[in-house]
């Protein structure tokens, strides 16, 4: 998938011989996020809020795990990767944006009398060295270990922070979680298992905590937001967004939104917010301020700057149509523009959402109209479909590329 490219609905229409006019460019941009299933629900909620305010932006959020997020960002498969763990040395080089903090609570059944473990005790329980609750001051009952599945960002963070992850004889990184652990595919499944199994122990995101399970203190420190922000509670992880290069265009604007007061308010409903001082400067307007138009590899010079009309980008069209080799005729009385090229003839009427090509009706997404200054603006999809032109929009460089 190409980075941040939307197939643009392109071109239609024309101008009076003496009357310049513009084409409406439907600048819908698609942003793809992929990676951590822990970050995914938060990213989806942030995306929904952002798209509600920005109708020309479509954001797709995919899972796959933190490792998938890192690779997708590095390979350019996704515009933004998501990770719920710190990057390894070999993964460094990407641009990282911390959007939230998430504590990982070690949880037991509410009936369990144990209330506090050291980090070393947690490690020994999950690797299978401590197998009975009496070994940590609890009842004489066997410990039932519940863990997340391989590839889970929560598991990856948990085993790294607690020291469960280690090296084998060859120096390869290994997960030493006991093979007797019950493996569950989601946070909800871990909670449900612990809630119905009195002797069990598991781990879940702090944001997912509820009364069905009990969080243990770690070295005497409770798993709370305040303790995580103060770096007192030891088991926590960052929620990271990753980009291959410095973000720009629509991607930068989305990240800015997440790190703004509005975005962090959404984060704060279930997770721990980060300092807004880390946000990159947000643009004052969602509309592009300067657009480059390329027709068959050549930059088109305009006598007027592109403008924005309710989320749509308008660009002067005479030079574009001439570059495409389209002949124009304007009928002021009928308020129609006739465009001809080779054996194709297209007729568009101002104010109507239908046009004709070679006598056949074509539906337009918006009507052509005359705006202030006598300019005629028309839906871009029209010319594209009518004369076989293809249009690509690159939000990062604010470039429209038209090819025949």
C-alpha positions in Angstrom: 0.0 0.0 0.0 1.5 3.4 -0.9 2.1 5.8 1.9 -0.9 8.2 2.4 -2.2 8.0 -1.1 -5.9 8.2 -1.9 -7.3 7.6 -5.3 -8.8 11.0 -6.1 -12.0 11.5 -7.8 -10.9 13.7 -10.6 -11.7 16.0 -13.2 -14.5 17.7 -14.9 -15.2 20.7 -16.7 -14.2 23.7 -18.1 -14.5 27.3 -18.7 -15.7 29.9 -21.0 -13.3 31.0 -23.6 -12.7 34.3 -21.7 -13.9 33.1 -18.3 -11.4 31.3 -16.0 -12.8 28.7 -13.7 -11.8 26.0 -11.2 -12.1 22.3 -10.6 -13.3 20.8 -7.3 -10.7 18.4 -6.0 -12.2 15.9 -3.6 -9.2 15.7 -1.3 -10.1 12.6 0.7 -7.0 11.3 2.3 -6.5 7.8 3.8 -4.3 7.2 6.8 -3.4 3.6 7.7 -2.3 2.6 11.2 -1.2 -1.0 12.1 0.3 -2.8 15.1 -0.4 -3.2 18.8 -3.8 -4.7 19.6 -3.4 -2.9 23.0 -3.1 0.5 21.3 -5.7 -0.4 18.7 -8.9 0.4 20.7 -7.6 3.7 21.7 -6.4 4.5 18.2 -9.8 3.6 16.8 -11.6 6.0 19.3 -9.2 8.8 18.5 -9.6 8.2 14.7 -13.4 8.2 15.0 -13.3 11.6 16.9 -10.9 13.0 14.3 -12.8 11.8 11.3 -16.0 13.3 12.7 -14.4 16.7 12.5 -12.5 16.1 9.3 -14.8 14.6 6.7 -12.1 14.4 4.0 -9.9 12.1 6.1 -10.4 8.3 6.3 -8.4 6.5 9.0 -8.0 2.7 9.0 -6.7 1.0 12.1 -5.4 -2.5 11.9 -4.0 -4.9 14.6 -1.3 -7.5 14.3 0.8 -6.8 17.4 3.6 -4.4 18.3 6.2 -6.1 16.1 3.9 -5.8 13.1 3.5 -2.1 13.9 7.3 -1.6 13.9 7.8 -3.4 10.7 4.8 -1.8 9.0 6.1 1.7 9.8 9.7 0.8 8.8 8.7 -0.8 5.5 6.2 2.0 4.7 3.3 -0.5 4.6 1.4 1.6 7.1 1.5 5.4 7.5 1.7 5.0 11.3 2.8 2.0 13.3 1.5 1.3 16.8 3.6 -0.2 19.6 2.8 -0.9 23.2 6.4 -1.5 24.2 9.7 0.4 24.0 11.6 -0.3 20.7 14.6 -2.5 20.8 18.0 -1.3 19.7 17.6 -2.9 16.3 14.3 -1.2 15.8 15.5 2.3 16.6 15.6 4.9 13.8 11.8 5.4 13.5 10.2 8.6 14.6 8.4 7.8 18.0 5.5 9.7 19.5 4.4 8.7 23.0 0.6 9.3 23.2 -0.2 7.5 26.4 1.1 5.4 29.3 -0.4 2.2 30.4 0.4 0.4 33.6 0.3 -3.4 33.7 -1.4 -4.7 36.8 -0.6 -8.1 38.2 -4.0 -9.5 39.1 -5.4 -12.3 41.2 -8.9 -13.5 42.2 -10.6 -11.1 44.7 -10.7 -14.0 47.2 -6.9 -14.3 47.3 -5.4 -13.0 50.5 -2.1 -12.1 49.0 -1.8 -8.4 48.4 1.9 -7.6 47.7 4.7 -9.2 45.7 8.2 -8.2 44.8 9.3 -7.9 41.1 11.5 -11.0 41.7 8.6 -13.0 43.1 6.5 -12.0 40.1 9.2 -13.2 37.7 9.7 -16.5 39.6 5.9 -17.2 39.5 5.6 -16.7 35.8 8.7 -18.7 34.9 7.5 -21.6 37.1 10.1 -21.4 39.9 7.5 -20.5 42.5 4.4 -22.8 42.2 2.6 -22.5 45.5 1.0 -19.5 47.1 2.5 -20.4 50.5 6.0 -19.6 49.1 5.0 -16.0 49.0 3.0 -15.9 52.3 -0.3 -17.1 50.9 -2.4 -20.2 51.3 -1.1 -23.7 50.6 -2.6 -23.8 47.1 -1.0 -24.3 43.7 -0.6 -21.2 41.6 -2.4 -21.1 38.2 -0.5 -18.8 35.8 -2.5 -17.0 33.2 -0.7 -15.3 30.4 -1.4 -13.5 27.1 -0.5 -15.1 23.7 2.8 -14.8 21.9 3.0 -11.6 20.0 0.8 -9.7 22.4 2.2 -6.2 23.2 1.1 -6.6 26.8 2.9 -9.9 27.1 6.0 -8.5 25.4 6.1 -5.5 27.8 5.4 -7.6 30.8 8.1 -10.2 30.3 10.7 -7.6 29.4 9.9 -5.4 32.4 9.8 -8.2 34.9 12.8 -10.1 33.6 10.9 -13.1 32.4 12.5 -12.5 29.0 16.1 -13.7 28.9 18.8 -15.0 26.7 19.6 -18.6 25.8 23.1 -20.2 25.5 23.5 -18.7 22.0 22.5 -15.2 23.1 19.1 -15.4 21.4 16.2 -13.6 23.2 13.7 -16.1 24.7 10.4 -15.9 26.6 10.8 -18.0 29.7 7.1 -18.0 30.7 6.2 -21.4 32.1 4.8 -23.8 29.6 2.1 -24.7 32.2 0.5 -21.2 31.9 -3.0 -20.9 30.5 -2.7 -18.7 27.4 -5.5 -16.3 26.5 -5.9 -14.1 23.4 -7.1 -10.9 25.0 -7.2 -8.8 28.1 -10.8 -9.7 28.6 -10.1 -13.4 28.5 -7.3 -13.1 31.1 -9.7 -11.2 33.4 -12.4 -13.7 33.0 -10.1 -16.6 33.7 -8.7 -15.0 36.8 -12.2 -14.0 38.0 -13.4 -17.6 38.1 -10.2 -19.3 39.2 -9.4 -18.7 42.9 -5.7 -19.7 42.7 -4.9 -17.9 39.5 -2.6 -14.9 38.7 -2.4 -12.9 35.5 -1.7 -9.5 34.1 -3.8 -6.9 32.4 -3.6 -3.2 31.3 -4.3 -0.9 34.1 -7.0 0.8 32.0 -8.9 -2.4 31.8 -9.1 -3.0 35.6 -12.4 -3.6 37.2 -13.8 -5.2 40.3 -13.8 -8.8 38.8 -10.1 -9.0 39.7 -7.7 -7.6 42.3 -4.5 -5.8 41.5 -1.4 -6.6 43.7 1.0 -4.1 45.0 4.5 -4.5 43.6 7.2 -3.9 46.2 4.7 -2.1 48.3 3.5 0.3 45.5 0.0 0.3 44.2 -0.8 0.1 40.5 -2.2 3.7 40.2 -2.0 6.4 37.6 -0.3 8.7 40.0 2.4 6.1 40.9 3.0 5.4 37.2 3.4 9.1 36.2 5.8 9.4 39.2 7.7 6.4 37.9 7.2 4.7 41.3 5.2 1.7 40.1 7.6 -0.5 38.1 5.3 -2.3 35.6 4.2 0.2 32.9 4.6 0.7 29.2 4.3 3.5 26.7 1.8 3.6 23.8 3.8 4.7 20.8 3.0 5.9 17.3 5.8 5.3 14.8 6.5 6.9 11.4 9.3 6.1 9.0 10.1 9.8 8.5 9.2 13.0 10.1 5.4 13.3 9.8 3.8 15.9 7.6 0.5 16.6 6.0 -2.5 14.6 7.2 -0.4 12.2 9.3 1.2 15.1 11.2 -2.2 16.7 11.7 -3.7 13.5 13.2 -0.7 13.1 15.6 -1.1 16.7 16.6 -4.7 16.1 17.4 -3.9 13.1 19.6 -1.3 15.1 21.6 -3.6 18.1 21.9 -5.9 18.8 24.9 -8.8 17.4 23.0 -7.0 14.2 22.1 -5.5 13.7 25.5 -9.0 14.0 27.0 -10.0 10.9 25.0 -6.8 9.2 26.1 -7.5 10.0 29.8 -10.8 8.2 29.8 -9.0 4.8 30.1 -5.3 5.5 30.0 -2.7 7.8 31.4 -2.1 11.0 29.5 1.3 12.3 28.5 2.6 15.9 28.6 1.2 18.1 25.9 4.6 19.9 25.7 5.7 17.0 23.5 3.2 17.8 20.8 4.4 19.0 17.4 3.0 22.3 16.3 -0.4 21.9 14.8 -1.4 23.7 11.6 -4.1 26.4 11.9 -6.1 25.0 9.1 -6.9 21.5 7.7 -7.0 22.9 4.2 -3.8 22.9 2.2 -2.4 26.4 1.6 -0.3 25.6 -1.5 -0.9 22.8 -4.0 1.4 21.7 -6.8 -0.3 20.2 -9.8 1.6 17.9 -12.2 0.1 17.0 -15.6 1.9 14.2 -17.4 5.1 15.0 -15.4 5.0 18.7 -15.9 4.2 21.3 -13.3 1.2 23.5 -14.2 1.5 27.2 -13.6 -1.7 29.0 -12.3 -2.7 32.6 -12.4 -4.6 32.2 -9.1 -3.9 30.3 -5.9 -5.8 27.1 -5.0 -8.7 27.7 -2.6 -10.8 25.6 -0.2 -14.5 25.3 -0.3 -16.0 23.3 2.6 -13.2 20.8 2.7 -12.8 20.6 -1.1 -9.7 21.9 -2.8 -10.4 24.2 -5.8 -7.7 24.7 -8.4 -7.8 26.9 -11.5 -8.5 24.5 -14.3 -7.8 26.2 -17.7 -4.1 25.3 -17.8 -4.9 21.7 -16.7 -7.4 21.2 -19.4 -5.2 22.7 -22.0 -2.4 20.4 -20.8 -4.8 17.5 -21.3 -5.6 18.6 -24.8 -9.3 19.3 -24.2 -11.2 21.8 -26.4 -13.6 24.1 -24.5 -16.8 25.8 -25.6 -19.0 28.0 -23.3 -22.7 28.7 -23.9 -23.6 31.6 -21.6 -27.3 31.4 -22.5 -27.7 27.7 -21.7 -25.1 27.9 -18.9 -23.3 24.9 -20.3 -19.7 24.0 -21.0 -18.9 21.6 -23.8 -15.6 19.8 -23.7 -14.4 17.7 -26.7 -11.3 15.6 -27.3 -10.9 13.2 -30.1 -14.3 11.5 -30.5 -15.5 12.2 -26.9 -17.9 15.0 -26.1 -18.8 16.1 -22.6 -21.5 18.6 -21.7 -22.0 20.0 -18.2 -24.7 22.4 -17.0 -24.1 24.9 -14.2 -26.1 24.0 -11.0 -26.9 20.4 -12.1 -25.5 17.2 -10.7 -25.8 15.4 -14.0 -23.7 15.7 -17.1 -23.5 13.9 -20.4 -20.7 12.1 -22.2 -21.5 11.2 -25.8 -25.2 11.5 -25.0 -25.1 9.3 -21.9 -25.9 10.7 -18.5 -23.1 10.8 -15.8 -23.9 11.5 -12.1 -21.7 14.2 -10.4 -20.9 14.1 -6.7 -21.4 17.9 -6.5 -22.9 20.3 -9.0 -20.9 22.8 -11.1 -21.4 26.4 -10.1 -20.2 29.9 -10.6 -18.5 31.5 -7.6 -17.4 35.0 -6.6 -15.1 36.5 -9.3 -17.0 34.7 -12.2 -15.1 31.5 -11.8 -16.8 28.2 -12.7 -16.0 25.3 -10.4 -16.8 21.7 -11.3 -16.4 18.2 -9.7 -13.0 16.7 -10.4 -14.3 13.2 -10.8 -16.0 14.3 -14.0 -13.0 15.1 -16.2 -11.2 12.0 -15.0 -13.9 9.6 -15.9 -14.8 11.5 -19.1 -11.3 11.8 -20.6 -9.5 8.8 -19.0 -7.2 10.9 -16.8 -6.0 9.4 -13.5 -5.3 11.6 -10.5 -3.3 10.8 -7.3 -3.2 13.0 -4.2 -0.1 13.1 -2.0 -1.0 14.7 1.3 2.6 14.8 2.5 3.8 16.9 -0.4 0.4 18.6 -1.2 0.8 17.4 -4.8 -1.9 16.5 -7.4 -0.5 14.2 -10.1 -2.6 13.9 -13.2 -1.7 11.3 -15.9 -3.3 10.1 -19.1 
